[in-house]
Amino acid sequence: MAQKIVNDFPSDEVLLVRELLVSLVHSSYQERTLNIPESYLIRSELPAFVGRYNERTTQCKDNTWLVKSTTKGFGPNDLITRNLD
């Protein structure tokens, strides 16, 4: 009988959907590391994001953020900003 190779990764959406990937990274690492850019899911982490934004403003650190959809790559609705408004 010939050996069959099946290319299947259960729950692969965790790696393919940006929102789920960010959630996986956050749940796996208690502290954000330098290797992983700071990421926030606005739907569920807005207060944490605003708190971090305000903290960086108070510390006079660069506060440039890339705001993008969780479902697509870079697109016309993505925004690079330093302003919460």
C-alpha positions as CSV (number, residue, x, y, z in Angstrom):
1,M,0.0,0.0,0.0
2,A,1.4,3.4,-1.0
3,Q,2.0,5.9,1.8
4,K,-0.3,8.9,1.6
5,I,0.8,12.3,2.8
6,V,-2.0,14.7,3.9
7,N,-1.3,18.4,4.2
8,D,-3.7,19.3,7.0
9,F,-3.3,21.6,9.9
10,P,-6.2,21.5,12.3
11,S,-7.4,25.0,13.3
12,D,-5.1,26.6,10.7
13,E,-7.3,29.7,10.8
14,V,-5.4,30.6,14.0
15,L,-2.3,31.2,11.9
16,L,-4.1,32.6,8.8
17,V,-6.5,35.2,10.3
18,R,-4.6,38.1,11.7
19,E,-7.0,38.7,14.6
20,L,-6.7,35.1,15.8
21,L,-2.9,35.1,15.4
22,V,-2.6,38.2,17.5
23,S,-4.8,36.6,20.2
24,L,-2.7,33.5,20.1
25,V,0.6,35.4,20.5
26,H,-0.9,37.5,23.4
27,S,-2.2,34.4,25.2
28,S,1.2,32.6,24.7
29,Y,3.4,35.4,25.9
30,Q,2.7,37.2,29.1
31,E,5.1,40.0,28.1
32,R,5.2,41.5,24.7
33,T,8.7,40.9,23.3
34,L,10.9,43.0,21.0
35,N,10.5,40.4,18.2
36,I,6.7,40.9,18.1
37,P,5.4,44.4,17.3
38,E,2.8,45.8,19.7
39,S,-0.6,44.8,18.4
40,Y,-4.0,45.5,19.7
41,L,-7.4,44.2,18.6
42,I,-9.5,47.3,18.7
43,R,-12.7,45.4,19.1
44,S,-11.6,43.8,22.3
45,E,-8.5,45.7,23.5
46,L,-9.4,49.4,23.0
47,P,-8.9,50.4,26.6
48,A,-5.5,48.8,26.7
49,F,-4.5,50.4,23.4
50,V,-5.7,53.9,24.6
51,G,-3.8,53.4,27.9
52,R,-0.6,52.4,26.0
53,Y,-1.0,55.4,23.6
54,N,-1.4,57.8,26.5
55,E,1.6,56.2,28.3
56,R,3.8,56.6,25.3
57,T,2.7,60.2,24.9
58,T,3.5,61.0,28.5
59,Q,7.0,59.4,28.1
60,C,7.5,61.5,24.9
61,K,8.1,58.3,22.9
62,D,7.3,57.9,19.2
63,N,3.6,57.2,19.0
64,T,3.2,56.2,15.4
65,W,0.7,53.4,14.8
66,L,-0.4,51.4,11.8
67,V,-4.2,50.8,11.9
68,K,-5.3,48.1,9.6
69,S,-8.1,45.6,9.0
70,T,-7.7,42.2,10.6
71,T,-8.8,40.4,7.5
72,K,-6.6,41.8,4.7
73,G,-3.1,42.9,3.9
74,F,-2.2,46.5,3.4
75,G,-5.1,48.3,1.7
76,P,-6.7,51.6,0.9
77,N,-8.5,51.8,4.3
78,D,-5.3,51.3,6.3
79,L,-3.9,54.3,8.2
80,I,-0.6,55.3,9.6
81,T,-1.2,57.9,12.4
82,R,0.1,59.5,15.5
83,N,-3.4,60.8,16.5
84,L,-6.2,59.0,18.3
85,D,-8.8,61.2,16.7
